[in-house]
């Protein structure tokens, strides 16, 4: 009888610990996604610098870019070291498997948007207004792209857990 109680108690304790670990991972992923989304919203300004553009690109892929002559091209740094090299899409995929079912539809929407995100911030959708001189080069979205970026991408990331 005592061994059955001990076994049951051990299983219950392990279940509670597993739930706490999962909740902590969901919290960390939400924080990481929120941080990356804040970098993506910088592209909604009428103009942005080359550094802001490359930071947004790095936030999507989870890794900074560098040039041998210039060095680091962005100011991206993941909030948690375990997410270095992890794309935004992969974080959303993991979140979908760990978050509560009531968030599933919203996470799916963000996941689909994340898969299109890179194509929105490619050079062909952007125009340089001012070349690099004493300051960083200045860029903006080409005609109509800013509205599409807002509607098709950023709107999918408007969730309370990701507000910054």
N, CA and C of each residue as an Amber inpcrd file, in Angstrom:
protein
   492
   0.8210000  -1.1920000   0.0000000   0.0000000   0.0000000   0.0000000
   0.8680000   1.2610000   0.0000000   1.8870000   1.2680000   0.8500000
   2.7790000   2.4240000   0.9400000   3.5280000   2.6380000  -0.3700000
   3.9420000   1.5270000  -1.0120000   4.6700000   1.6700000  -2.2810000
   3.7550000   2.2580000  -3.3630000   2.4780000   1.9210000  -3.3660000
   1.5240000   2.4920000  -4.3160000   1.3430000   3.9840000  -4.0960000
   1.2490000   4.3770000  -2.8340000   1.1430000   5.8090000  -2.5130000
   2.3920000   6.5490000  -2.9360000   3.5660000   5.9820000  -2.6460000
   4.8410000   6.6120000  -3.0110000   4.9460000   6.7530000  -4.5240000
   4.5770000   5.7030000  -5.2490000   4.6030000   5.7510000  -6.7100000
   3.6590000   6.8370000  -7.2300000   2.4400000   6.8800000  -6.7060000
   1.4540000   7.8800000  -7.1180000   1.9280000   9.2960000  -6.8180000
   2.4840000   9.4910000  -5.6350000   2.9920000  10.8080000  -5.2480000
   4.1310000  11.2320000  -6.1680000   5.0280000  10.2920000  -6.4710000
   6.1610000  10.5740000  -7.3510000   5.6710000  10.9780000  -8.7460000
   4.7020000  10.2600000  -9.2650000   4.1270000  10.5960000 -10.5750000
   3.4700000  11.9790000 -10.5530000   2.7420000  12.2730000  -9.5080000
   2.0850000  13.5790000  -9.3670000   3.1260000  14.6920000  -9.3250000
   4.1810000  14.4960000  -8.5200000   5.2530000  15.4980000  -8.4040000
   5.9480000  15.7010000  -9.7510000   6.2230000  14.6240000 -10.4780000
   6.8540000  14.7240000 -11.8020000   5.9600000  15.4670000 -12.7830000
   4.6580000  15.2150000 -12.6890000   3.7040000  15.9030000 -13.5620000
   3.6840000  17.4040000 -13.2890000   3.6960000  17.7690000 -12.0180000
   3.7190000  19.1930000 -11.6400000   4.9990000  19.8400000 -12.1410000
   6.1320000  19.1760000 -11.9790000   7.4230000  19.7080000 -12.4360000
   7.4420000  19.8620000 -13.9550000   6.8890000  18.8890000 -14.6570000
   6.8260000  18.9500000 -16.1180000   5.9670000  20.1320000 -16.5730000
   4.8450000  20.3470000 -15.9070000   3.9670000  21.4720000 -16.2250000
   4.6770000  22.8030000 -15.9740000   5.4040000  22.8950000 -14.8740000
   6.1590000  24.1200000 -14.5770000   7.2220000  24.3700000 -15.6360000
   7.9260000  23.3280000 -16.0480000   8.9590000  23.4640000 -17.0830000
   8.3480000  23.9210000 -18.3950000   7.2050000  23.3200000 -18.7560000
   6.5340000  23.7080000 -20.0040000   6.0550000  25.1510000 -19.9310000
   5.4930000  25.5540000 -18.8050000   5.0310000  26.9390000 -18.6410000
   6.1970000  27.9160000 -18.7340000   7.3220000  27.5480000 -18.1620000
   8.5130000  28.4110000 -18.2230000   9.0220000  28.5230000 -19.6550000
   9.0140000  27.4240000 -20.3950000   9.4600000  27.4570000 -21.7830000
   8.5180000  28.3150000 -22.6230000   7.2230000  28.1910000 -22.4210000
   6.2540000  29.0180000 -23.1460000   6.5000000  30.4950000 -22.8330000
   6.7360000  30.8140000 -21.5690000   7.0060000  32.1940000 -21.1750000
   8.2610000  32.7260000 -21.8760000   9.3100000  31.9420000 -21.9200000
  10.5530000  32.3600000 -22.5650000  10.3770000  32.5390000 -24.0730000
   9.6660000  31.6120000 -24.7040000   9.4270000  31.7360000 -26.1470000
   8.5900000  32.9680000 -26.4310000   7.5610000  33.2140000 -25.6360000
   6.7380000  34.4140000 -25.8160000   7.5870000  35.6850000 -25.6910000
   8.4630000  35.7210000 -24.7090000   9.3470000  36.8850000 -24.5450000
  10.2670000  37.0490000 -25.7550000  10.8070000  35.9580000 -26.2280000
  11.7070000  36.0100000 -27.3930000  10.9600000  36.4860000 -28.6390000
   9.7760000  35.9370000 -28.8700000   8.9830000  36.3500000 -30.0310000
   8.6240000  37.8360000 -29.9040000   8.2050000  38.2560000 -28.7240000
   7.8710000  39.6650000 -28.5200000   9.0390000  40.5810000 -28.8150000
  10.2070000  40.1910000 -28.3750000  11.4060000  40.9880000 -28.6370000
  11.6870000  41.0840000 -30.1280000  11.5550000  39.9710000 -30.8160000
  11.8030000  39.9730000 -32.2670000  10.7410000  40.7680000 -33.0160000
   9.5010000  40.6540000 -32.5860000   8.4270000  41.4230000 -33.2270000
   8.6760000  42.9260000 -33.0480000   9.1970000  43.3170000 -31.9050000
   9.4880000  44.7420000 -31.7010000  10.5060000  45.2390000 -32.7220000
  11.4420000  44.3850000 -33.1210000  12.4080000  44.7670000 -34.1670000
  11.7060000  44.8660000 -35.5190000  10.7430000  44.0060000 -35.7680000
  10.0160000  44.0260000 -37.0400000   9.1310000  45.2590000 -37.1690000
   8.6100000  45.7450000 -36.0510000   7.7370000  46.9270000 -36.1110000
   8.5190000  48.1940000 -36.4640000   9.8200000  48.1750000 -36.2670000
  10.6470000  49.3310000 -36.6310000  10.5770000  49.6300000 -38.1280000
  10.2500000  48.6290000 -38.9190000  10.1500000  48.8210000 -40.3710000
   8.8800000  49.5490000 -40.7780000   7.9790000  49.7990000 -39.8330000
   6.7500000  50.5280000 -40.1470000   6.9490000  52.0500000 -40.1160000
   8.0960000  52.4840000 -39.6660000   8.3760000  53.9220000 -39.7000000
   8.5110000  54.3480000 -41.1620000   8.2360000  55.6050000 -41.4600000
   8.3150000  56.0420000 -42.8620000   9.6730000  55.7560000 -43.5100000
  10.7450000  55.8840000 -42.7250000  12.0800000  55.5290000 -43.1950000
  12.8110000  54.8110000 -42.0590000  13.7880000  54.0140000 -42.4310000
  14.5810000  53.2910000 -41.4410000  15.9960000  53.1260000 -41.9740000
  16.9040000  52.8660000 -41.0750000  18.3040000  52.7370000 -41.4630000
  18.6240000  51.3110000 -41.9130000  19.7640000  51.1920000 -42.5430000
  20.2770000  49.8960000 -42.9590000  20.4410000  48.9840000 -41.7420000
  20.8900000  49.5210000 -40.6340000  21.0680000  48.7450000 -39.4110000
  19.7300000  48.2090000 -38.9140000  18.6950000  49.0230000 -38.9460000
  17.3530000  48.5760000 -38.5320000  16.8660000  47.4620000 -39.4570000
  17.0860000  47.6110000 -40.7480000  16.6870000  46.5890000 -41.7190000
  17.4000000  45.2640000 -41.4360000  18.7120000  45.3150000 -41.2400000
  19.4560000  44.0850000 -40.9920000  19.1360000  43.4860000 -39.6260000
  18.7680000  44.3180000 -38.6720000  18.3410000  43.8060000 -37.3640000
  17.0260000  43.0490000 -37.5160000  16.1040000  43.5830000 -38.3040000
  14.8290000  42.8930000 -38.5520000  15.0740000  41.5670000 -39.2680000
  15.9500000  41.5740000 -40.2500000  16.2640000  40.3280000 -40.9560000
  16.8810000  39.3020000 -40.0040000  17.7630000  39.7540000 -39.1340000
  18.3930000  38.8540000 -38.1630000  17.3580000  38.3100000 -37.1810000
  16.3840000  39.1280000 -36.8060000  15.3280000  38.6850000 -35.8950000
  14.5020000  37.5680000 -36.5250000  14.3530000  37.5980000 -37.8340000
  13.5960000  36.5680000 -38.5450000  14.3710000  35.2500000 -38.5700000
  15.6600000  35.3130000 -38.8610000  16.4450000  34.0800000 -38.9800000
  17.1070000  33.6550000 -37.6680000  17.1920000  34.5730000 -36.7100000
  17.7510000  34.2450000 -35.4060000  19.2520000  34.3200000 -35.3170000
  19.8730000  34.9590000 -36.3040000  21.3310000  35.0190000 -36.3500000
  21.7700000  36.3410000 -36.9670000  22.7630000  36.9550000 -36.3810000
  23.3140000  38.2040000 -36.9100000  24.1090000  37.9410000 -38.1800000
  24.1830000  38.9830000 -38.9990000  25.0100000  38.9320000 -40.1980000
  26.2120000  39.8170000 -39.9880000  27.2930000  39.4520000 -40.6370000
  28.4730000  40.3080000 -40.5600000  29.1550000  40.3510000 -41.9080000
  29.9450000  41.3770000 -42.0760000  30.7290000  41.5830000 -43.2790000
  32.1890000  41.6120000 -42.8380000  33.0710000  40.9070000 -43.5330000
  34.4640000  40.8630000 -43.1010000  35.1190000  42.2510000 -42.9900000
  34.6740000  43.1710000 -43.8210000  35.2660000  44.5130000 -43.8120000
  34.6210000  45.4440000 -42.7970000  33.3580000  45.2200000 -42.5150000
  32.6000000  46.1390000 -41.6670000  32.3690000  45.5830000 -40.2630000
  32.1700000  44.2810000 -40.1690000  31.8230000  43.6560000 -38.9030000
  30.3310000  43.3680000 -38.8550000  29.7740000  43.3540000 -37.6510000
  28.3600000  43.0560000 -37.4500000  27.4930000  44.1120000 -38.1270000
  26.4780000  43.6670000 -38.8890000  25.6310000  44.5800000 -39.6630000
  24.3510000  44.9720000 -38.9410000  24.1070000  44.4020000 -37.7800000
  22.8520000  44.6530000 -37.0850000  23.1050000  44.7440000 -35.5910000
  22.0250000  44.9150000 -34.8520000  22.1430000  44.9620000 -33.3960000
  21.3170000  43.8540000 -32.7350000  21.0860000  42.7810000 -33.4990000
  20.2830000  41.6690000 -32.9980000  21.0470000  40.8540000 -31.9650000
  20.3290000  40.4980000 -30.9340000  20.8320000  39.5580000 -29.9380000
  19.6190000  38.8700000 -29.3400000  19.6000000  37.5350000 -29.3520000
  18.4330000  36.8630000 -28.7780000  18.3270000  37.1390000 -27.2870000
  17.1270000  37.1500000 -26.7780000  16.9210000  37.3840000 -25.3530000
  17.4240000  36.2370000 -24.5010000  17.4180000  35.0420000 -25.0510000
  17.8680000  33.8450000 -24.3470000  18.8750000  33.1270000 -25.2360000
  20.0260000  32.7730000 -24.6880000  21.0800000  32.1520000 -25.5120000
  20.6370000  30.8820000 -26.2310000  19.7070000  30.1430000 -25.6490000
  19.2690000  28.9010000 -26.2900000  18.4790000  29.1470000 -27.5780000
  18.0960000  30.4020000 -27.8340000  17.3570000  30.7160000 -29.0530000
  18.2500000  31.2750000 -30.1550000  19.5530000  31.3870000 -29.9080000
  20.4860000  31.8480000 -30.9420000  20.4600000  30.8390000 -32.0910000
  20.3190000  31.3560000 -33.2860000  20.2760000  30.4960000 -34.4580000
  18.9140000  29.8920000 -34.7450000  17.9330000  30.1720000 -33.9030000
  16.5740000  29.6690000 -34.1000000  15.7560000  30.7250000 -34.8360000
  15.1170000  30.3310000 -35.9030000  14.2910000  31.2680000 -36.6680000
  12.9990000  31.5670000 -35.9180000  12.3890000  32.6680000 -36.2950000
  11.0930000  33.0360000 -35.7270000  10.0740000  31.9400000 -36.0180000
  10.1130000  31.3810000 -37.2030000   9.1940000  30.3020000 -37.5760000
   9.3760000  29.0830000 -36.6740000  10.6240000  28.7220000 -36.3720000
  10.8540000  27.5540000 -35.5190000  10.3890000  27.8070000 -34.0910000
  10.5210000  29.0380000 -33.6110000  10.0190000  29.3770000 -32.2780000
   8.4990000  29.2580000 -32.2180000   7.8390000  29.7130000 -33.2620000
   6.3760000  29.6030000 -33.3150000   5.9410000  28.1460000 -33.3870000
   6.6830000  27.3270000 -34.1090000   6.3580000  25.9040000 -34.2050000
   6.4620000  25.2500000 -32.8260000   7.5350000  25.5670000 -32.1040000
   7.6920000  25.0030000 -30.7590000   6.6110000  25.5140000 -29.8170000
   6.2870000  26.8020000 -29.9350000   5.2430000  27.3760000 -29.0910000
   3.9080000  26.6930000 -29.3420000   3.6180000  26.4240000 -30.5930000
   2.3490000  25.7650000 -30.9250000   2.2230000  24.4180000 -30.2220000
   3.3300000  23.7010000 -30.0860000   3.3000000  22.4080000 -29.4330000
   3.2560000  22.4810000 -27.9190000   3.5480000  23.6490000 -27.3540000
   3.6330000  23.7760000 -25.8920000   2.5650000  24.6650000 -25.2700000
   2.0320000  25.6000000 -26.0370000   1.0770000  26.5660000 -25.4880000
  -0.2970000  25.9270000 -25.3090000  -1.1350000  26.6160000 -24.5890000
  -2.4920000  26.1220000 -24.3550000  -3.2770000  26.0900000 -25.6700000
  -4.1920000  25.1490000 -25.7970000  -4.9580000  24.9930000 -27.0460000
  -5.7290000  26.2500000 -27.4600000  -6.1300000  27.0830000 -26.5040000
  -6.8890000  28.2820000 -26.8550000  -6.0460000  29.2930000 -27.6380000
  -4.7360000  29.1480000 -27.6500000  -3.8620000  30.0500000 -28.4100000
  -3.5280000  29.4990000 -29.7950000  -3.9540000  28.2980000 -30.0830000
  -3.5510000  27.5930000 -31.2960000  -3.8470000  28.3710000 -32.5800000
  -5.0300000  28.8980000 -32.7220000  -5.4070000  29.6100000 -33.9590000
  -4.5490000  30.8560000 -34.1520000  -4.3080000  31.6070000 -33.0890000
  -3.4940000  32.8250000 -33.1920000  -2.0440000  32.4840000 -33.5230000
  -1.5360000  31.4190000 -32.9290000  -0.1580000  31.0120000 -33.2220000
  -0.0520000  30.5230000 -34.6590000  -1.0610000  29.7930000 -35.1420000
  -1.0780000  29.3500000 -36.5410000  -1.0260000  30.5370000 -37.4950000
  -1.7950000  31.5690000 -37.1990000  -1.8080000  32.7620000 -38.0290000
  -0.4230000  33.4090000 -38.0750000   0.2230000  33.5340000 -36.9260000
   1.5710000  34.1080000 -36.8630000   2.5750000  33.1980000 -37.5750000
   2.4090000  31.8950000 -37.4300000   3.3020000  30.9420000 -38.1000000
   3.2330000  31.1310000 -39.6160000   2.0240000  31.2250000 -40.1530000
   1.8640000  31.4250000 -41.6020000   2.4870000  32.7530000 -42.0400000
   2.2840000  33.7880000 -41.2520000   2.8800000  35.0900000 -41.5850000
   4.4030000  35.0200000 -41.5370000   4.9360000  34.2970000 -40.5720000
   6.4030000  34.2030000 -40.4460000   7.0260000  33.5290000 -41.6630000
   6.3020000  32.6320000 -42.2880000   6.8220000  31.9360000 -43.4670000
   6.9060000  32.8680000 -44.6760000   6.1160000  33.9430000 -44.6870000
   6.1430000  34.9250000 -45.7860000   7.0380000  36.1180000 -45.4680000
   7.4300000  36.2420000 -44.2350000   8.1080000  37.4430000 -43.7470000
   9.3840000  37.7880000 -44.5070000  10.2470000  36.8250000 -44.7290000
  11.5230000  37.1050000 -45.4060000  11.3220000  37.7320000 -46.7800000
  10.3140000  37.2760000 -47.5090000  10.0840000  37.8240000 -48.8500000
   9.6660000  39.2940000 -48.7980000   9.0530000  39.7190000 -47.7060000
   8.6360000  41.1150000 -47.5830000   9.8140000  42.0560000 -47.3670000
  10.8560000  41.5700000 -46.7190000  11.9670000  42.4710000 -46.3770000
  13.2010000  42.2190000 -47.2460000  12.9670000  41.7010000 -48.4470000
  14.0310000  41.5480000 -49.4320000  14.2500000  42.8790000 -50.1410000
  15.4290000  43.0290000 -50.7150000  15.8110000  44.2880000 -51.3590000
  14.8360000  44.7370000 -52.4410000  14.2280000  43.8060000 -53.1860000
  13.3430000  44.2120000 -54.2810000  12.0920000  44.9490000 -53.7930000
  11.7500000  44.8150000 -52.5060000  10.5780000  45.5030000 -51.9530000
  10.9430000  46.7970000 -51.2320000  12.2100000  47.1370000 -51.2840000
  12.7070000  48.3040000 -50.5590000  13.3940000  49.2640000 -51.5050000
  13.4560000  50.5030000 -51.0910000  14.1780000  51.4990000 -51.8620000
  15.1040000  52.2820000 -50.9500000  16.3210000  52.5130000 -51.4400000
  17.2670000  53.3040000 -50.6690000  17.0490000  54.7810000 -50.9980000
  16.8570000  55.5790000 -49.9520000  16.6420000  57.0150000 -50.1330000
  17.9470000  57.7920000 -50.0320000  18.8450000  57.2920000 -49.2190000
  20.1080000  57.9940000 -48.9970000  21.2060000  56.9660000 -48.7810000
  22.2640000  57.0790000 -49.5720000  23.3820000  56.1600000 -49.4180000
  24.1360000  56.4340000 -48.1270000  24.9120000  55.4550000 -47.7380000
  25.7250000  55.5940000 -46.5300000  26.7520000  56.6950000 -46.7640000
  26.8300000  57.5550000 -45.8070000  27.8170000  58.6280000 -45.8300000
  28.3510000  58.7650000 -44.4250000  28.1630000  59.9380000 -43.8620000
  28.5660000  60.1550000 -42.4680000  27.6680000  59.3590000 -41.5220000
  26.4590000  59.0340000 -42.0050000  25.5240000  58.2410000 -41.2080000
  25.1300000  56.9920000 -41.9880000  24.3380000  56.1670000 -41.3660000
  23.8300000  54.9340000 -41.9710000  22.9330000  55.2610000 -43.1650000
  22.8590000  54.3680000 -44.1540000  21.9580000  54.5900000 -45.2840000
  20.5070000  54.5580000 -44.8040000  19.6400000  55.2320000 -45.5560000
  18.2250000  55.3590000 -45.2030000  17.3940000  54.6190000 -46.2520000
  16.4240000  53.8350000 -45.7740000  15.5970000  52.9860000 -46.6160000
  14.1160000  53.1900000 -46.3090000  13.2760000  52.6610000 -47.2070000
  11.8380000  52.5800000 -46.9620000  11.2580000  51.5040000 -47.8670000
  10.0410000  51.1010000 -47.5450000   9.3400000  50.1560000 -48.4090000
   8.9460000  50.8610000 -49.7000000   8.9030000  50.0920000 -50.7900000
   8.4050000  50.6320000 -52.0460000   6.9010000  50.8280000 -51.9310000
   6.3440000  51.5750000 -52.8690000   4.9300000  51.9180000 -52.8990000
   4.0370000  50.7040000 -52.6420000   3.1740000  50.8080000 -51.6450000
   2.1980000  49.7780000 -51.3380000   2.7050000  48.6430000 -50.4540000
   4.0020000  48.4740000 -50.3430000   4.5500000  47.3530000 -49.5770000
   4.3820000  47.5540000 -48.0730000   4.4620000  48.7780000 -47.6190000
   4.3240000  49.0470000 -46.1910000   2.9310000  48.6310000 -45.6990000
   1.9060000  48.9710000 -46.4750000   0.5400000  48.5850000 -46.1050000
   0.3720000  47.0670000 -46.1180000   0.9470000  46.4120000 -47.1130000
   0.8680000  44.9450000 -47.1830000   1.6200000  44.3060000 -46.0130000
   2.7760000  44.8580000 -45.6830000   3.5710000  44.3420000 -44.5610000
   2.7660000  44.4390000 -43.2630000   2.1210000  45.5630000 -43.0750000
   1.2840000  45.7630000 -41.8810000   0.1200000  44.7600000 -41.8570000
  -0.5680000  44.6530000 -42.9820000  -1.7820000  43.8370000 -43.0560000
  -1.4870000  42.3310000 -43.0580000  -0.4990000  41.9050000 -43.8500000
  -0.2500000  40.4720000 -44.0230000   0.7250000  39.8800000 -43.0080000
   1.5530000  40.7220000 -42.4160000   2.5690000  40.2040000 -41.5020000
   2.3180000  40.6750000 -40.0670000   2.4780000  41.9570000 -39.8300000
   2.4410000  42.4470000 -38.4450000   1.1090000  42.2100000 -37.7520000
   0.0220000  42.2930000 -38.4790000  -1.2850000  42.0810000 -37.8360000
  -1.3880000  40.6790000 -37.2270000  -0.6940000  39.7070000 -37.8080000
  -0.7160000  38.3360000 -37.2890000   0.0390000  38.2120000 -35.9680000
   0.8850000  39.1800000 -35.6760000   1.6890000  39.1380000 -34.4500000
   1.1250000  40.0300000 -33.3400000  -0.0740000  40.5390000 -33.5280000
  -0.6950000  41.3780000 -32.4860000  -1.3790000  40.4760000 -31.4620000
  -0.6030000  40.0560000 -30.5120000  -1.1190000  39.2230000 -29.4360000
  -0.6030000  39.7980000 -28.1290000  -1.3970000  39.7580000 -27.0870000
  -0.9820000  40.3550000 -25.8050000   0.3480000  39.8230000 -25.2990000
   0.6440000  38.5640000 -25.5530000   1.8840000  37.9640000 -25.0630000
   3.1200000  38.5250000 -25.7610000   2.9300000  39.1960000 -26.9090000
   4.0640000  39.6670000 -27.6930000   4.1580000  41.1860000 -27.7690000
   3.3670000  41.8990000 -26.9900000   3.4180000  43.3670000 -27.0070000
   4.6550000  43.8830000 -26.2960000   5.3130000  44.8290000 -26.9460000
   6.4980000  45.4630000 -26.3490000   6.3140000  46.9510000 -26.3260000
